[in-house]
């Protein structure tokens, strides 16, 4: 297996991206091609013991900035960028998957045009594991930002691919599908939600109906579908609330000598909870609907998040999700 990493993509590249690749190569025993400026990558590799690790460098002369003002065309204007070179290698069959924490718009747009859409899939979507209660401990939410202005039949296509991902990668049998709305009743929701509801009812999927925001972490469904605007707001709000809760706990539990002693005893429990809510544990979003395994971790990813994004890519390749995604496209 050979996974490409856009070593220059992300707020903390190449320091965190290269370290994440080193950690992943050591833990997973796979080849990770580092795409980007060779001098910068070599300088970071020199900080770690890489003996026996397969970490070849593929040169790329430029970098698409994180604040790129026209991300939808950046990949075309910068064909020599680390992102574009990575995607071209994937399109040419030289890589099994690509991971990039770079500009989201550029990753999704570049992936769509360079890898092409799966036949029968109309628009791409970002699907991401989301912390929840239950045996699995997570749900799969799609879309979280690729297509803000969605149509009802897009959501049905995304639901089908989300179900495949949960079955193949997460091991969930007959995943339950929920549709984000502002109420459980069939008549509730925006025009998009009301149009999507009957399509999901007729889809043959295990559709459990509308779910509200409060229901997502309770695990009432295994796959959550929504438009990219709503999904992105939910994702970012959840990240902010999780951080606020832990900041408040830290403040309260260190307010006096007694609470500090109590906090010390509870530290392992708090660490476990923190790991379940930490975006870095989940690796990143998979770009659904493009003809290749493309993983988009958070823009501010640290080494741990990059390593886990590579794990997500590895799992998707091992489970051959692309072949089943293509079957969804043919039946759409």
Helices and strands as residue ranges (DSSP letters): E 2-6, H 15-28, E 31-36, H 38-45, E 57-59, H 71-77, H 82-91, E 97-99, H 104-110, I 111-115, E 125-131, E 138-142, H 152-168, E 176-180, H 191-201, E 206-211, H 213-216, E 223-225, H 228-253, H 257-277, H 279-282, E 285-288, E 293-296, H 303-318, H 321-331
